[in-house]
Amino acid sequence: MTHPDISAKIAALMPELRGRLLANQSLAPMTWLRVGGPAQLLFTPADTEDLAYFLKNLPAEIPVMPLGLASNMIIRDGGVTGVVIRFAPRGFGQITVEEGYRIRAGAFAADRKVAMAAADAGIGGLEFLFGIPGSVGGALRMNAGTRSNTNPEIEGETRERFVEATAVTRAGEIVTLGLDDMKFVYRSSGAPADLVFTEAVFQGFARAPEEVHAINARVQEHRERDQETKVRTAGSTFKNPPGHSSWRLIRDAGGLDLRIGQAEMSRKHANFLIAHDGATAHDIEMLGEEIRSLVKAKSGVELEWEVKRIGVPA
Ligand SMILES: Cc1cc2nc3c(=O)[nH]c(=O)nc-3n(C[C@H](O)[C@H](O)[C@H](O)COP(=O)(O)OP(=O)(O)OC[C@H]3O[C@@H](n4cnc5c(N)ncnc54)[C@H](O)[C@@H]3O)c2cc1C
């Protein structure tokens, strides 16, 4: 499906725009699941000021969706109407170490690189980011983290290390948010949904570089042992309902015997879905909905999607 090309009309409203506008750009290659249709308009801002200028001049009725590393997303087969913001490493990928065991990172910096920079600088507490394949922007929106209380050394959550974030509002205003503004909860942030994060500061603590590198390596080992790391997936499909593990509910409901088109749940980690070659976003979403029905019928528990489903069906 292609969308009407609005790129010339939008460009005409913004003579001083420095970033790049592209009409009908395929999003699938940018996502972990490698499925989904195009963005009506893909915008790559040059820097935060350029993003603010763009949002200020973009007609208010046009929807905007920021894309991180798309490791927690199903883009539907019909693509995304309106604007998708795709950051470039230049302008949004910088990572700097600051006084007092702090790290400042751009929204498009990979979580893993933040953890590596922290290790090099002798900053502990950010090791959990080493195992999360997203970006800082995605970590802020999702309150990314891991928590099972079995090994605190390799666990943590974005909110525990958060100091402040910079964001641009839909009206084009650059704002700073503190911990209270972020309203972090389990795998989400209650900060206004239209904010586009551009940068964050995290607080760690003193820990010898070799120790932090060693913990990062243990994070990796743990991932490779217990999770899918070499297939097309989006991590945990559903949030863990209070008092339950989604993977156990899915397994016990017979979810591992289900396959829709080229999509099925992982036998290694039943809450991870896998997209095989030829899978469509429709296959994947239908599988998820079928799993929710099975679990509801078997246990009475309603699973809530953790993965974001974005855009329109084919
Ligand atoms: C193999 C695998 C393992 C995973 N393990 C974990 C895990 O242990 N813990 C965990 O929490 N997650 C895990 N995930 C899920 C995912 O990596 C996280 O949710 C991550 O934080 C998403 O970041 P992203 O940059 O990919 O965001 P995306 O998937 O691109 O986006 C996710 C949401 O964040 C929003 N967003 C992205 N960037 C910005 C921005 N700059 N401003 C505003 N909103 C933005 C998007 O609009 C969307 O709503 C895993 C995923 C995979 C594939």
The ligand as a Gaussian input file, in Angstrom:
#p B3LYP/6-31G(d) Opt

LIG

0 1
 C       15.674000     -10.039000      21.660000
 C       14.962000      -8.956000      22.427000
 C       15.101000      -8.891000      23.805000
 C       14.460000      -7.886000      24.545000
 N       14.613000      -7.849000      25.904000
 C       14.049000      -6.854000      26.613000
 C       14.228000      -6.761000      28.032000
 O       14.897000      -7.564000      28.657000
 N       13.650000      -5.742000      28.695000
 C       12.890000      -4.803000      28.056000
 O       12.398000      -3.883000      28.710000
 N       12.688000      -4.881000      26.716000
 C       13.242000      -5.865000      25.996000
 N       13.031000      -5.934000      24.638000
 C       12.123000      -4.963000      23.991000
 C       12.799000      -3.685000      23.504000
 O       14.176000      -3.892000      23.224000
 C       12.642000      -2.543000      24.517000
 O       11.275000      -2.239000      24.736000
 C       13.349000      -1.277000      24.040000
 O       13.339000      -0.322000      25.068000
 C       12.702000      -0.661000      22.805000
 O       13.576000       0.327000      22.311000
 P       13.557000       0.700000      20.771000
 O       14.509000       1.791000      20.553000
 O       13.715000      -0.506000      19.939000
 O       12.065000       1.260000      20.665000
 P       11.004000       1.022000      19.497000
 O       10.625000      -0.415000      19.419000
 O       11.465000       1.681000      18.262000
 O        9.776000       1.852000      20.104000
 C        9.120000       1.427000      21.270000
 C        8.221000       2.569000      21.740000
 O        9.048000       3.670000      22.116000
 C        8.702000       4.827000      21.379000
 N        9.930000       5.587000      21.129000
 C       11.079000       5.157000      20.573000
 N       11.982000       6.155000      20.520000
 C       11.377000       7.247000      21.043000
 C       11.763000       8.587000      21.262000
 N       12.971000       9.037000      20.921000
 N       10.858000       9.437000      21.812000
 C        9.625000       9.018000      22.173000
 N        9.195000       7.754000      21.983000
 C       10.068000       6.877000      21.429000
 C        8.067000       4.324000      20.090000
 O        7.229000       5.285000      19.501000
 C        7.307000       3.112000      20.624000
 O        6.102000       3.518000      21.215000
 C       13.652000      -6.933000      23.879000
 C       13.532000      -6.987000      22.481000
 C       14.180000      -7.984000      21.757000
 C       14.024000      -8.022000      20.261000

